[in-house]
């Protein structure tokens, strides 16, 4: 019992002693942890601050990315709207040219509309035409407002409206809005508005997307999100600063492919430093708690276990076989050691040394001088690089200055010489090929341009530059095909693409030249642009079309003329028959009148003359004598009138004939003057005949010449006041004899001269002196002169006098020449 108790107590004591010892260790450990917890807490606090700052930076960066992307979207929308409006302006110019050409060709609005496939309707708006009624209400309101406010492009609820001025007339061309729907992506919408009027507003896209425009106008925003996390970006422009406002909206789901990628990127940017901070904290804690195990990295030596490396001679041989050689210059710059292909070029063994002062014997004077200068410079800078032509071989030298002090004390420069002869020859051949290609291009008179596989400009000729008015700022190697096309389009007036052949089109330049422009891909992936001047062909085609239209009009007019000609022929036949009957009636009347009137007139004239001469004794009263004289004069005047009428009728009917024979023209003229002299003496007029002694004979009818002179002198006496003067002259005029009758009478107005030679025509100013005339004297005289193959001229001045001249030919022309005349 006592032993047991002793052992138990002893055990208890030992146990208590161990507990006390363990407790001491635990307290020491807690004290140690307490000592190390303060630095760890500070590190955790700093890590938390770092994470908060990072979250703030990422937030600002994300917001900046969203804003920048919104700005890019707005810039893109503005560019697309400006491009669309620019294309509409170009299309308006093309429509204007087509309308102008059609109007000049006399085409109607419907014909012009049918030839322009890009428009739906064409109508005149100022002044407003009948076809304007075919447009819907909003389109007509828009067109009227545009014409009143001088606006060229507008939109209605259903159409785009283009105003086309042609002279003082303005036309409206309409393009349905649905035709430009293809230009607007499905996630975008477009609104075109004039003066913010509902009738003058055209919209393309979903109403929900367009409603964002109204919200952003009220809120003053250009981008944002809706409740479905769809991002909206919108922008508006005023076309040319005018009343046309174009607004476009772009929509994009936030969790789209781009949005998801951005979220993943920002998540990684956030998680990476977070995980790094947590790893550092875990490592510190593990190290503080004594659980971190050191990492033992055992070093291993790399030992080559393959075949033995090449010896130096083998390396030189390999280098020579591959066109490479090594060179080395001693630190005193006195000798140069060469190996490989460089030694082979000079016919030396690999490892041979060249004296630097006799380097010109191997390199040549110029190359040696250049190489020594480069060596001097490379010693200072530490690098050498260049190419020399040595013994018809090109070597590219590459060398450096050694960096190790022990080696730098022996070597100044060392490096490699690479044989690049094949590359240089290839470059030379490429340059020669390029030069030949340029010369070939310049040899073509037609415009040519060559583009690479990325549609960048490579070559062009002067004709290409001149044809499209391109300057050096545009035409430069590497410029984009689109940029050149934009510059070319500025000089194009009409562009007609070929529907049957892709890549070909006909263009009309603003200077009036036509070109056939073709773009073809080559087998090497390049593209060739060739333009052929077809102005002559186009002009011929236009001329052919004009001639064809003219021919159609002529055929149509000919058909109408044939109808009219048939009708005229029928009427002419009827009128001819009537005229023949009338002529027969006139002939019968003249024959009867000649017989019926002349018979009593002869009796009246004969008996009155007997009374005047008092053949059977005095009459008694003197008044009887006067009356008888009046009866005689009146009868003679009436008989002269009848004779003139009969002669005129014969001439008009072609029955008047003259008997020509050689005569002295002075004889009939003198006879006529003597016959009419008594009348001149009664008015106290001076009547004088003047003629040359050598007047040549003429072939004429004596009676007709006397009659013509008698008519002219009678008229001169009749219209010359008392005390005046009448002169008759006869003279030679080359192949004619001129008989002129000049008076000092009242004269004739210039306006009356052309009609005096017509039958029964008299000057109105002489009516007071011509109560007894019939107006047949001058007409008969002209007709008789023309029967002789002569002519008749009148020259008169009002208040001064009149001169009438007959030109009678010396020799009568034959019948053929008379008919031709």
C-alpha positions in Angstrom: 0.0 0.0 0.0 2.7 2.4 0.9 4.8 1.5 -2.1 1.8 1.9 -4.3 1.1 5.2 -2.9 4.6 6.3 -3.3 4.7 5.4 -6.9 1.4 7.1 -7.5 2.4 10.2 -5.9 5.7 10.1 -7.8 3.8 9.7 -11.0 1.5 12.5 -10.2 4.4 14.8 -9.4 6.1 13.9 -12.6 2.9 14.6 -14.5 2.4 17.9 -12.9 5.9 18.8 -13.6 5.4 18.0 -17.3 2.2 20.0 -17.5 3.9 23.0 -16.0 6.7 22.7 -18.5 4.2 22.4 -21.4 2.2 25.4 -20.1 5.3 27.5 -20.1 6.0 26.6 -23.7 2.5 27.4 -24.7 2.6 30.8 -23.1 5.9 31.5 -24.7 4.3 30.6 -28.1 1.3 32.8 -27.5 3.6 35.6 -26.6 5.6 35.1 -29.7 2.4 35.1 -31.9 1.2 38.3 -30.2 4.5 39.9 -31.0 4.2 39.0 -34.7 0.5 39.8 -35.2 1.0 43.6 -35.4 3.2 43.6 -38.5 0.8 41.1 -40.2 -2.2 43.2 -39.4 -0.5 46.2 -40.9 0.3 44.2 -44.1 -3.3 43.1 -44.3 -4.5 46.7 -44.0 -2.2 47.9 -46.7 -3.3 45.0 -48.9 -6.9 46.0 -48.4 -6.1 49.6 -49.3 -4.3 48.4 -52.4 -7.3 46.3 -53.5 -9.7 49.2 -53.0 -7.5 51.5 -55.0 -7.3 48.8 -57.7 -11.1 48.5 -57.8 -11.4 52.3 -58.2 -8.8 52.3 -61.0 -10.5 49.5 -62.8 -13.9 51.2 -62.4 -12.5 54.5 -63.9 -10.8 52.5 -66.6 -14.0 50.7 -67.5 -16.0 53.9 -67.6 -13.3 55.5 -69.8 -13.5 52.5 -72.2 -17.3 52.8 -72.4 -17.0 56.6 -73.0 -14.3 56.1 -75.6 -16.2 53.4 -77.4 -19.3 55.6 -77.4 -17.3 58.4 -78.9 -16.0 56.0 -81.6 -19.5 54.8 -82.3 -20.8 58.4 -82.6 -17.9 59.3 -84.9 -18.7 56.2 -87.1 -22.4 57.1 -87.2 -21.6 60.7 -88.2 -19.3 59.4 -90.9 -21.9 56.9 -92.2 -24.6 59.6 -92.3 -22.3 62.1 -94.0 -21.4 59.4 -96.5 -25.0 58.5 -97.1 -26.0 62.2 -97.6 -23.0 62.7 -99.8 -24.1 59.8 -102.0 -27.6 61.3 -102.1 -26.1 64.6 -103.2 -24.1 62.8 -106.0 -27.3 60.9 -107.0 -29.2 64.3 -107.1 -26.5 65.7 -109.4 -26.8 62.7 -111.7 -30.6 63.0 -111.7 -30.3 66.7 -112.5 -28.0 65.9 -115.4 -30.4 63.3 -116.7 -33.4 65.6 -116.4 -31.6 68.4 -118.1 -30.6 66.1 -121.0 -34.1 64.7 -121.3 -35.7 68.1 -121.1 -33.4 69.4 -123.9 -34.3 66.3 -126.0 -38.0 67.1 -125.6 -38.8 64.1 -123.4 -41.7 64.2 -121.0 -41.4 63.8 -117.2 -42.8 60.2 -117.5 -40.2 59.3 -120.1 -37.3 60.7 -118.0 -38.7 58.9 -114.9 -38.7 55.6 -116.7 -35.1 56.0 -117.7 -33.8 56.7 -114.2 -34.2 53.4 -112.3 -33.1 54.8 -109.0 -36.1 57.0 -108.4 -39.8 56.1 -108.0 -41.4 59.3 -109.3 -40.4 62.6 -110.9 -42.7 65.6 -111.0 -42.5 69.3 -111.5 -42.9 71.2 -108.2 -42.1 74.8 -109.3 -44.2 75.7 -111.1 -46.3 72.8 -109.9 -47.2 70.3 -112.6 -50.1 67.8 -113.0 -47.9 64.8 -111.9 -47.5 66.4 -108.5 -50.9 65.1 -107.6 -49.6 61.5 -107.9 -47.4 62.0 -104.8 -48.8 61.2 -101.3 -49.8 64.1 -99.0 -46.6 64.2 -96.8 -44.3 63.9 -99.9 -46.1 66.8 -101.6 -45.9 68.9 -98.5 -42.2 68.2 -98.2 -41.5 69.0 -101.8 -43.4 72.3 -101.6 -41.6 73.3 -98.5 -38.2 72.4 -100.0 -38.9 74.4 -103.2 -40.1 77.4 -101.1 -37.0 77.3 -98.8 -34.4 76.3 -101.4 -33.5 72.9 -99.8 -32.0 70.2 -102.0 -32.5 67.0 -99.9 -35.4 66.2 -97.6 -37.6 63.3 -96.4 -41.3 62.7 -95.9 -43.0 59.9 -94.0 -42.5 57.5 -97.0 -39.9 58.9 -99.3 -36.6 60.6 -99.7 -37.2 63.8 -101.7 -34.4 65.3 -104.0 -35.0 68.7 -105.4 -33.6 69.0 -109.0 -33.4 72.5 -110.6 -33.3 72.8 -114.4 -33.2 76.4 -115.4 -36.1 78.2 -113.8 -38.0 75.0 -113.3 -37.6 72.7 -110.2 -38.4 69.0 -110.2 -38.9 66.7 -107.3 -37.5 63.1 -107.4 -38.7 60.6 -104.8 -36.8 57.5 -103.5 -38.8 55.1 -101.2 -37.3 54.9 -97.8 -37.3 51.1 -97.9 -34.7 51.2 -100.7 -32.0 52.5 -98.3 -33.0 50.1 -95.5 -30.2 47.8 -96.6 -27.7 50.5 -95.7 -28.9 50.6 -92.1 -27.9 47.5 -89.9 -30.6 45.7 -88.0 -29.4 47.1 -84.7 -29.5 50.7 -85.8 -32.2 53.2 -86.7 -32.2 56.4 -88.8 -34.4 59.6 -88.7 -34.4 62.3 -91.3 -36.3 65.4 -90.4 -37.0 68.8 -92.0 -37.9 71.7 -89.6 -39.0 69.1 -87.0 -42.3 68.6 -88.8 -44.0 65.2 -88.5 -45.0 65.3 -92.2 -41.5 66.1 -93.2 -39.8 63.3 -91.2 -38.7 59.9 -92.5 -37.8 57.0 -90.1 -36.0 53.7 -90.7 -35.8 51.1 -87.9 -37.8 49.9 -84.9 -40.0 52.5 -83.1 -38.4 51.3 -79.8 -34.9 52.3 -81.0 -36.2 55.6 -82.5 -37.9 56.5 -79.2 -34.4 56.8 -77.7 -33.8 59.8 -79.9 -36.8 61.6 -78.2 -35.5 60.6 -74.7 -31.9 61.7 -75.3 -33.2 65.0 -76.8 -35.2 65.7 -73.6 -32.4 64.4 -71.3 -29.5 65.8 -73.3 -27.7 62.5 -73.4 -26.0 60.7 -76.3 -25.5 57.2 -74.8 -26.8 55.0 -72.0 -28.6 51.8 -71.0 -32.2 50.8 -70.7 -33.8 48.4 -68.2 -32.7 45.4 -70.3 -29.0 46.5 -70.2 -29.0 47.4 -73.9 -26.6 50.2 -74.6 -27.8 53.0 -76.9 -25.5 55.4 -78.7 -26.9 58.2 -80.9 -25.8 61.3 -82.8 -27.4 64.0 -84.9 -26.0 66.2 -87.7 -27.4 69.1 -89.6 -26.7 68.6 -93.3 -24.6 71.5 -94.6 -25.8 73.6 -91.6 -29.3 73.6 -93.1 -32.8 72.6 -91.9 -32.2 68.8 -92.7 -31.4 67.0 -89.4 -30.1 63.4 -89.7 -30.1 61.3 -86.5 -28.9 57.7 -86.1 -29.1 55.3 -83.1 -26.8 52.2 -82.5 -27.9 49.5 -80.0 -25.7 46.8 -78.5 -26.5 44.3 -75.7 -24.2 44.8 -72.7 -23.4 41.1 -72.4 -22.5 40.7 -76.0 -19.3 39.0 -77.2 -17.3 42.2 -76.8 -18.9 43.0 -73.4 -18.3 39.5 -72.1 -14.7 39.7 -73.1 -14.2 43.0 -71.4 -15.8 41.6 -68.2 -13.5 38.6 -68.3 -10.5 40.9 -68.9 -11.4 43.2 -66.0 -12.0 40.2 -63.8 -8.6 38.8 -64.5 -7.0 42.2 -63.9 -8.8 42.3 -60.5 -8.3 38.7 -59.5 -4.6 38.5 -60.4 -3.3 41.0 -57.9 -5.8 39.8 -55.3 -4.5 36.3 -55.6 -1.0 37.5 -55.5 -1.7 39.5 -52.2 -3.4 36.5 -50.7 -0.5 34.3 -51.6 2.0 36.7 -50.1 -0.1 36.9 -46.8 -0.3 33.0 -46.7 3.4 32.7 -47.3 4.2 35.2 -44.5 1.9 33.5 -42.1 3.3 30.1 -42.9 6.9 31.4 -42.4 6.0 33.1 -39.2 4.4 29.9 -37.8 7.5 27.8 -38.8 5.7 25.7 -41.3 7.4 27.1 -44.4 9.9 24.6 -45.9 12.9 25.9 -47.7 13.2 25.2 -51.4 16.4 23.4 -52.2 17.5 23.8 -55.8 20.3 21.6 -56.8 22.6 22.8 -59.5 23.3 20.6 -62.4 26.2 20.9 -64.8 25.5 20.6 -68.5 27.7 18.1 -70.2 27.8 17.5 -73.9 27.3 13.7 -74.5 27.0 13.6 -78.3 29.7 13.5 -81.1 32.8 15.7 -80.7 32.5 19.3 -81.8 34.0 20.4 -85.1 37.6 21.5 -85.3 38.5 25.0 -86.5 39.4 23.8 -90.0 36.1 22.0 -90.3 34.2 25.1 -89.2 36.1 27.2 -91.9 35.2 24.6 -94.5 31.5 24.6 -93.5 31.4 28.4 -93.5 32.9 28.5 -97.0 30.4 26.0 -98.3 27.6 28.1 -97.0 28.9 31.4 -98.4 30.1 32.7 -95.1 33.6 33.8 -93.9 35.1 35.2 -90.7 37.6 38.1 -90.4 39.7 39.5 -87.6 41.8 42.7 -87.3 44.6 42.9 -84.7 44.6 45.6 -82.1 47.3 47.6 -83.9 45.2 47.6 -87.2 48.2 46.2 -89.1 46.8 42.9 -90.4 43.5 41.3 -91.2 42.9 37.5 -91.0 40.2 36.1 -93.3 38.6 32.6 -93.5 35.8 30.8 -95.4 34.2 32.2 -98.5 36.0 35.6 -98.0 39.4 33.8 -98.4 38.1 31.8 -101.4 37.1 35.1 -103.1 40.8 36.2 -103.2 42.1 32.7 -104.0 43.7 32.4 -100.5 43.7 29.7 -97.9 41.4 29.9 -94.9 43.2 31.8 -92.1 45.4 33.9 -94.5 46.4 37.4 -93.3 46.1 40.5 -95.4 48.3 43.6 -94.6 46.1 46.6 -93.8 48.5 48.9 -95.7 48.2 46.8 -98.9 44.5 46.1 -98.6 43.9 48.0 -101.9 45.6 45.1 -103.8 42.7 42.8 -102.8 39.8 45.2 -102.2 40.6 47.8 -104.8 41.4 51.5 -104.1 37.8 52.7 -103.6 36.7 49.7 -101.5 39.8 49.7 -99.5 39.4 53.3 -98.6 35.8 52.8 -97.7 36.6 49.8 -95.5 39.5 51.5 -93.7 37.2 54.5 -92.9 34.5 52.1 -91.6 37.1 50.3 -89.5 38.3 53.5 -87.9 34.8 54.5 -87.1 33.8 51.0 -85.8 36.8 51.0 -83.4 35.3 54.0 -81.8 31.6 52.9 -81.9 32.1 49.2 -81.4 30.1 48.0 -84.4 30.7 47.6 -88.2 28.2 46.8 -90.9 28.4 47.3 -94.6 28.5 45.8 -98.1 31.4 45.7 -100.6 31.8 44.4 -104.1 34.9 42.2 -104.0 36.1 40.4 -107.1 32.5 40.5 -108.6 31.1 39.2 -105.4 29.1 41.1 -102.9 30.0 40.6 -99.2 28.1 41.9 -96.2 30.5 42.7 -93.4 29.2 42.4 -89.8 31.7 42.9 -86.9 32.0 44.0 -83.3 34.7 45.1 -80.9 35.5 42.4 -78.3 34.3 43.1 -74.8 36.7 40.9 -72.8 39.7 42.8 -71.7 42.1 40.0 -72.4 40.8 39.5 -76.0 40.4 43.3 -76.6 44.1 43.6 -76.0 44.8 41.4 -79.0 41.9 42.0 -81.4 40.5 45.4 -82.5 37.5 44.1 -84.5 36.2 40.7 -85.5 33.1 39.4 -87.3 31.6 37.6 -90.3 31.5 38.3 -94.1 28.3 36.9 -95.7 28.2 36.4 -99.5 25.0 38.2 -100.6 25.8 38.2 -104.3 22.7 36.1 -105.2 20.5 38.4 -103.2 22.0 41.5 -104.8 21.6 40.0 -108.3 18.0 39.2 -107.4 17.5 42.8 -106.2 19.1 44.1 -109.4 16.9 41.9 -111.6 13.8 43.1 -109.6 14.9 46.7 -110.1 15.4 46.0 -113.8 12.1 44.3 -114.1 10.4 47.2 -112.2 12.1 49.7 -114.5 11.0 47.7 -117.6 7.5 47.5 -116.2 7.4 51.3 -115.6 8.7 51.9 -119.1 6.0 49.6 -120.5 3.4 51.4 -118.5 4.6 54.8 -119.7 4.6 53.4 -123.3 0.8 52.9 -123.2 -1.3 55.9 -124.2 -4.2 54.7 -122.2 -4.4 55.2 -118.4 -3.1 52.2 -116.5 -2.5 51.5 -112.8 -1.3 48.3 -110.9 -2.3 47.4 -107.3 -0.9 44.8 -105.0 -2.9 42.0 -103.3 -3.9 44.4 -100.5 -5.2 46.9 -103.1 -2.3 49.3 -102.6 -1.0 51.3 -105.5 2.2 50.0 -107.0 2.7 51.5 -110.5 0.8 54.0 -112.7 1.6 55.9 -115.9 1.3 59.6 -116.7 -1.9 59.0 -118.7 -3.6 57.7 -115.6 -2.6 60.8 -113.6 -3.7 63.2 -116.4 -6.9 61.4 -117.3 -8.4 61.6 -113.8 -6.8 65.0 -112.8 -4.8 63.4 -109.9 -1.9 65.2 -108.2 1.2 63.9 -106.5 -0.4 64.2 -103.1 -2.8 61.4 -104.1 -0.7 59.3 -106.4 2.0 57.8 -104.3 3.2 54.2 -103.9 1.2 52.4 -101.2 -1.9 54.6 -101.3 -5.2 52.7 -100.9 -7.4 51.9 -103.8 -10.4 53.4 -102.0 -8.7 56.7 -101.5 -7.8 57.0 -105.2 -11.3 56.0 -106.2 -12.7 58.8 -104.0 -10.5 61.3 -105.7 -11.4 60.0 -109.2 -15.1 60.2 -108.3 -14.7 64.0 -107.8 -13.9 64.3 -111.5 -16.7 62.0 -112.7 -20.1 63.3 -113.8 -21.9 60.1 -114.7 -20.9 56.5 -113.7 -22.5 53.6 -115.5 -21.6 50.2 -114.2 -21.8 47.2 -116.6 -24.5 44.8 -115.5 -23.2 41.9 -117.6 -19.4 42.2 -116.8 -18.3 42.7 -113.3 -15.5 45.2 -112.7 -16.3 47.2 -115.9 -18.0 50.6 -116.1 -18.4 53.6 -118.3 -17.7 57.0 -116.8 -18.3 60.5 -118.1 -15.8 63.0 -116.8 -16.7 66.6 -116.1 -14.6 67.8 -119.0 -16.8 65.8 -121.4 -14.6 62.8 -122.0 -15.9 59.2 -121.8 -13.8 56.3 -120.4 -14.3 52.6 -120.3 -12.8 51.6 -117.0 -12.0 47.9 -116.3 -10.4 46.3 -113.2 -9.0 42.8 -113.6 -7.3 40.4 -111.1 -4.0 38.9 -112.3 -2.8 35.3 -111.6 -0.3 36.7 -109.1 -3.1 38.2 -106.9 -2.6 41.8 -108.2 -5.2 44.0 -109.7 -4.8 45.9 -113.0 -6.9 49.1 -113.8 -7.1 50.0 -117.5 -9.1 53.0 -118.8 -9.9 53.4 -122.6 -11.0 56.7 -124.0 -14.3 56.1 -125.8 -15.3 59.7 -126.3 -15.3 59.3 -130.1 -17.4 56.2 -129.9 -19.8 57.8 -127.5 -20.1 60.9 -129.7 -20.8 58.6 -132.6 -23.4 56.7 -130.6 -25.0 60.0 -129.5 -24.9 61.2 -133.1 -26.4 58.0 -134.2 -29.2 58.2 -131.6 -29.8 61.8 -132.6 -29.9 60.9 -136.3 -32.2 57.9 -135.5 -34.5 60.2 -133.6 -34.3 62.7 -136.3 -35.0 60.0 -138.9 -38.0 58.8 -136.9 -39.3 62.4 -136.8 -38.7 62.8 -140.5 -40.4 59.5 -141.3 -43.3 60.6 -139.1 -43.4 64.0 -140.8 -43.1 62.4 -144.2 -46.0 60.1 -143.5 -48.0 63.1 -142.4 -46.7 65.1 -145.4 -47.7 62.2 -147.7 -51.2 62.4 -146.3 -51.2 66.2 -146.7 -49.7 65.9 -150.2 -52.4 63.5 -151.3 -55.0 65.9 -149.9 -53.2 68.9 -151.6 -53.0 66.9 -154.8 -56.7 66.3 -154.7 -57.5 69.9 -153.9 -54.9 71.0 -156.5 -56.7 68.9 -159.1 -60.0 70.4 -158.1 -58.5 74.0 -158.1 -56.7 73.3 -161.4 -60.0 72.3 -162.9 -61.7 75.3 -161.5 -58.8 77.5 -162.7 -59.0 76.1 -166.2 -62.7 76.7 -166.3 -62.1 80.2 -164.9 -59.3 80.7 -167.5 -61.6 79.6 -170.3 -64.3 81.9 -168.9 -61.8 84.8 -168.7 -60.7 84.1 -172.3 -64.2 84.1 -173.5 -64.9 87.2 -171.5 -61.9 89.0 -172.8 -62.7 87.9 -176.4 -66.3 89.2 -176.0 -65.1 92.3 -174.3 -62.6 93.0 -177.0 -65.3 92.7 -179.6 -68.2 94.2 -177.7 -66.3 97.2 -176.2 -64.0 98.1 -179.0 -66.8 98.2 -181.6 -68.8 101.0 -179.9 -65.6 102.7 -178.7 -64.4 103.0 -182.2 -67.7 104.6 -183.2 -67.6 107.0 -180.2 -64.0 107.9 -180.8 -64.5 108.4 -184.6 -67.6 110.6 -184.3 -66.2 112.6 -181.4 -63.0 113.2 -183.4 -65.2 114.4 -186.3 -67.0 116.8 -184.0 -63.8 118.1 -182.6 -62.4 118.7 -186.1 -65.8 120.1 -187.2 -65.8 118.0 -190.4 -69.3 119.0 -191.3 -69.2 122.6 -190.2 -69.1 124.6 -187.0 -70.9 123.2 -183.9 -72.1 126.6 -182.8 -71.7 127.1 -179.1 -68.0 126.7 -177.9 -69.1 124.4 -175.1 -70.0 121.8 -177.7 -66.4 121.8 -178.9 -65.2 121.3 -175.3 -67.6 118.5 -174.7 -66.6 116.7 -177.8 -63.0 117.0 -176.8 -63.8 115.4 -173.4 -65.7 112.6 -175.1 -62.7 111.9 -177.4 -60.2 111.9 -174.6 -62.3 109.6 -172.4 -62.9 107.1 -175.2 -59.2 107.0 -176.0 -58.4 106.5 -172.4 -60.9 103.7 -172.1 -59.6 102.1 -175.2 -56.0 102.2 -173.8 -57.2 100.6 -170.6 -58.9 97.8 -172.5 -55.8 97.2 -174.6 -53.7 97.1 -171.4 -56.0 94.6 -169.8 -56.0 92.4 -172.8 -52.2 92.5 -173.1 -51.8 91.6 -169.4 -54.2 88.7 -169.8 -52.3 87.4 -172.7 -49.0 87.7 -170.8 -50.4 85.8 -167.8 -51.9 83.1 -170.0 -48.6 82.7 -171.9 -50.3 83.7 -175.2 -48.3 86.9 -175.5 -45.7 86.6 -178.2 -43.0 89.0 -179.5 -41.4 89.2 -182.9 -37.7 90.0 -182.3 -35.4 91.2 -185.0 -32.3 93.3 -185.0 -33.3 97.0 -184.5 -31.8 100.3 -183.5 -33.2 100.9 -180.0 -33.1 104.6 -180.5 -35.8 104.4 -183.2 -38.7 103.0 -181.0 -37.6 105.2 -178.1 -37.7 108.3 -180.3 -41.1 107.3 -181.7 -42.5 107.0 -178.2 -41.1 110.4 -177.2 -42.6 112.1 -180.2 -46.0 110.5 -179.6 -46.1 111.7 -175.9 -44.5 115.1 -176.4 -47.9 116.8 -176.8 -48.9 115.8 -173.2 -45.5 117.1 -171.9 -46.1 120.4 -173.6 -49.6 120.7 -172.1 -48.0 120.5 -168.6 -45.1 122.8 -169.6 -42.6 119.9 -169.0 -39.1 119.7 -170.5 -39.0 116.3 -172.3 -35.5 115.4 -173.6 -34.1 112.3 -175.3 -30.3 111.7 -174.7 -28.4 108.8 -176.4 -24.9 107.8 -177.5 -24.0 107.7 -181.2 -22.6 104.2 -180.9 -25.6 102.5 -179.3 -25.5 98.9 -180.4 -28.4 97.2 -182.1 -30.5 94.8 -180.1 -32.8 91.8 -181.0 -36.2 93.1 -179.9 -39.8 93.7 -180.9 -40.1 97.3 -182.2 -43.7 97.7 -181.1 -43.0 96.3 -177.6 -40.0 98.5 -177.0 -42.1 101.6 -178.1 -44.9 100.4 -175.8 -42.6 100.1 -172.8 -41.0 103.5 -173.3 -44.5 105.0 -173.9 -45.8 103.6 -170.6 -42.7 104.8 -168.6 -42.8 108.3 -170.1 -46.5 108.6 -169.7 -46.2 107.7 -165.9 -43.3 110.2 -165.6 -45.4 113.0 -167.2 -48.4 112.1 -165.1 -46.6 112.3 -161.7 -44.4 115.3 -162.5 -45.7 118.8 -161.6 -45.9 121.6 -164.1 -42.5 123.0 -165.1 -40.7 119.8 -164.3 -38.3 117.8 -166.3 -38.4 114.3 -167.9 -35.2 112.8 -169.5 -35.1 109.6 -171.6 -31.6 108.2 -172.1 -30.2 105.2 -174.1 -26.7 103.9 -173.5 -24.6 100.7 -173.7 -24.2 98.5 -170.6 -21.9 95.6 -171.6 -24.2 92.9 -173.1 -27.3 95.1 -172.4 -28.7 98.4 -173.7 -30.1 100.5 -170.8 -33.1 102.7 -171.5 -33.7 105.0 -168.5 -36.6 107.4 -167.9 -35.9 110.0 -165.2 -38.3 112.5 -163.9 -38.4 115.3 -161.3 -41.8 114.3 -159.9 -43.1 113.6 -156.5 -41.1 110.4 -156.0 -42.2 107.1 -154.5 -41.8 105.9 -150.8 -39.3 103.1 -150.3 -42.0 100.8 -148.8 -44.1 101.1 -152.0 -41.4 100.3 -154.5 -41.6 96.4 -154.3 -45.3 96.3 -155.1 -45.4 98.8 -158.0 -44.6 96.2 -160.6 -47.6 94.1 -159.6 -50.8 94.4 -161.6 -53.3 97.0 -160.4 -50.9 98.2 -157.7 -50.2 101.9 -157.1 -48.3 103.9 -154.5 -50.6 105.2 -151.7 -48.8 108.5 -151.5 -49.7 109.2 -155.2 -53.4 108.5 -155.0 -54.1 112.2 -155.3 -52.3 112.3 -158.7 -53.4 108.9 -159.9 -57.1 109.0 -160.1 -57.2 108.0 -163.8 -54.6 105.1 -163.6 -55.2 101.4 -163.5 -51.8 100.3 -162.1 -51.1 98.1 -165.2 -48.4 100.3 -166.9 -45.4 99.2 -164.9 -46.6 95.6 -164.7 -46.9 95.4 -168.5 -43.5 97.1 -168.9 -41.8 94.6 -166.5 -43.5 91.6 -168.3 -42.5 92.8 -171.7 -38.9 93.3 -170.5 -38.8 89.8 -169.1 -40.2 88.4 -172.4 -37.1 90.0 -174.0 -34.8 88.3 -171.5 -34.1 91.6 -169.8 -34.9 93.2 -166.4 -36.6 96.2 -164.9 -35.3 98.4 -162.1 -36.9 101.3 -160.2 -35.0 103.9 -158.1 -36.9 106.7 -156.4 -36.6 109.3 -153.7 -39.6 110.9 -152.2 -39.8 114.6 -153.2 -36.9 114.3 -155.6 -37.9 112.1 -158.5 -38.0 108.6 -159.9 -35.7 106.7 -162.4 -37.0 103.6 -164.2 -34.4 101.6 -166.2 -35.0 98.9 -168.7 -32.1 96.5 -169.5 -32.6 94.8 -172.8 -30.1 92.1 -174.0 -28.2 92.8 -177.2 -28.7 89.2 -178.3 -31.8 87.1 -177.3 -31.0 84.0 -175.2 -32.1 80.6 -176.4 -35.3 79.0 -175.2 -33.5 76.7 -172.8 -31.8 79.6 -170.9 -35.1 81.5 -170.8 -36.8 78.5 -169.2 -33.9 78.1 -166.8 -34.2 81.7 -165.8 
